[in-house]
């Protein structure tokens, strides 16, 4: 999953600035907006809520609904929950990765 996630971030970090350099900054906004609408139309066409899915049988629906138990509540309350999260190395890996790749949107050749 990490390769997939880093690939999508890297693609976004490189594609839009490339469009801006080749076609101009206006097209970088227009192309990312158009791509968003393409994804929206694909999502609306493909996605079906579980209860209304056309190819889902009632038996399969019962299996899915049976496996949807509520997650257990955290034993930590208040600031202890946030402090526990702040000590998580996975969280800091994600924060550092995003902090290093997201600013690429703002760097451009003068």
LINSUL-V353155 format. One record per backbone hydrogen bond with DSSP energy under -1.0 kcal/mol. CO is the residue of the C=O (numbers start at 0). NH is the residue of the N-H. E is the energy in kcal/mol with one decimal. If there is no record, write none. Layout:
# LINSUL-V353155
[[CO:NH:E] [CO:NH:E]]
This chain:
# LINSUL-V353155
[[0:4:-2.6] [1:5:-2.7] [2:6:-2.2] [3:7:-2.1] [4:8:-1.9] [5:9:-2.7] [6:10:-2.5] [7:11:-2.0] [8:12:-2.1] [9:13:-1.8] [10:14:-3.0] [13:17:-1.6] [14:18:-2.5] [15:19:-2.4] [16:20:-2.3] [17:21:-2.4] [18:22:-2.9] [19:23:-1.1] [24:28:-1.2] [25:29:-2.4] [26:30:-3.1] [27:31:-1.4] [28:32:-2.1] [29:33:-2.7] [30:34:-2.4] [31:35:-1.6] [32:36:-1.8] [33:37:-2.3] [34:38:-2.3] [35:39:-2.1] [36:40:-2.7] [37:41:-2.3] [38:42:-2.6] [39:43:-2.7] [40:44:-1.6] [41:45:-2.4] [42:46:-2.9] [48:51:-1.1] [49:52:-1.0] [52:55:-1.0] [56:60:-2.3] [57:61:-2.0] [58:62:-1.9] [59:63:-2.4] [60:64:-2.8] [61:65:-2.1] [62:66:-1.2] [64:67:-1.1] [76:79:-1.3] [77:80:-1.0] [78:82:-2.7] [79:83:-2.1] [80:84:-1.9] [81:85:-2.4] [82:86:-1.0] [84:87:-1.4] [87:91:-1.5] [88:92:-2.0] [89:93:-2.0] [90:94:-2.7] [91:95:-2.6] [92:96:-2.2] [93:97:-2.6] [94:98:-2.5] [95:99:-1.7] [96:100:-1.5] [97:101:-2.8] [100:103:-1.2] [101:104:-1.7] [102:105:-1.9]]
